[in-house]
Amino acid sequence: MEETILVFSDSHGNASLMKQALDANPNADIIHLGDGIDDLSFLDTKGRQVYSVWGNFEGWLYPTASKKDAYEKVIEISGTRILMMHGHLRSVKSTMYAATLAAIEANADL
């Protein structure tokens, strides 16, 4: 069975576009990769699986609460292991090398 997953990142208070995507995909699970995960609280996510990690924005908002698993975590959906990250701690704007190594180390498929 095919599963639909919506992946969001960097919504920064723009929940309206996320709502449009959710309305168009009523059975989709949700992944939010940081910088706006609080936007999820403005959406009806009932009946959906929701996964999220922090981005650099959340790190600034909640500096005393930071934990490694807040920034990166491995989830499994339909037998596929997914390494979730915002990417700022792995310098993804410069290169994907560190993120790729992290995925290999985590034994992630995606």
N, C-alpha and C positions, 0 to 999 in steps of 0.2 A: 504494500500500500504506500502510495506516495504521500509525503507530508509536506505541507507548506510552512515555511518559516520566514517571518519578516525580520530583517536585520536593520536596526536603526543605530545611528551614532551622531553625535554633535547636533542634537536637536535644539539645544540652548533656548528652551522656552517656546518652541514652535510645535506645540502638540497638534495643531490643526492639520498639518500635512500627515502626521502619523495617524490621526483619526481617519483620514481619507483612505489610507492604505489598509487600516484595520476593517473599515466598512466594506472595502472591495474584497477582502479575504477573511470572511467571518470565522473560519476554522483554523486560521494560522496561529502557530505559536510565535512568541516574540523574543527576540534577542536585542538588547540595547547595550552598545559597546562604549558607553560613557559620554560625558559632557552633555548632561541633560536627563539623567535617569529619573529625576524627580518629575519630569514631564509625564511619565507613565501614570502618575497619580491622577491626572486629568482625563484618563481614558477608561473606558469600560473594558477591563481585561478578564471579566468573569468567564470561566470555562476555558481559558487559555493558559498554557504553560508560559511563564515569563522568566527569563534569565537576564541578568545584568551584571556588569562590572563597572567600576569607576573609571573615569578619565581624569586628566589633570584638573579639570574644573571641579569635580567632586573632591579631589585632594585638597584644593584650596578652600572649599566650603566646609569640609569636615576634617581639619588637619590633625586633631587629636585622636580620631577614630581610625586612622589609616592602618590597614593590615594587608599583607601580601595577597591574600585570597580576595580582597576587595578589588584588586587591579587585574588579576588574571585568574581564570579558573577553567577547568575542563568539565564539560558536560557531555552527556550522551543522549542523542536523539535518534530513535529508530536504528540503533546499532552503530551509529557513526559518532566517533569521538571528536568533539569540537573544542579547540583551545580558543577561549574568548579573551580578548585584550583590546584596550584602546590603542595601544601601540606606542604611546609616548615614552614609556620606559624602555622600549626596545628600538628607539630611533627610526621608526618606520618611514619617516619623511625622507630620510637619507638613503636607507637600504633595507631590504627585507631579510637580510642575512640573520640577524639576531632573532627575529621573530620566527624564521624558518627553523633555526636551531632549537628554539623553545618548543615548537610544535613537535619536532623529532624527539626531544627529551621527554615530552609529555605523552608520547605515543599517540598523538592525535592524528586523525584522518584528514582533518580540515582545520 
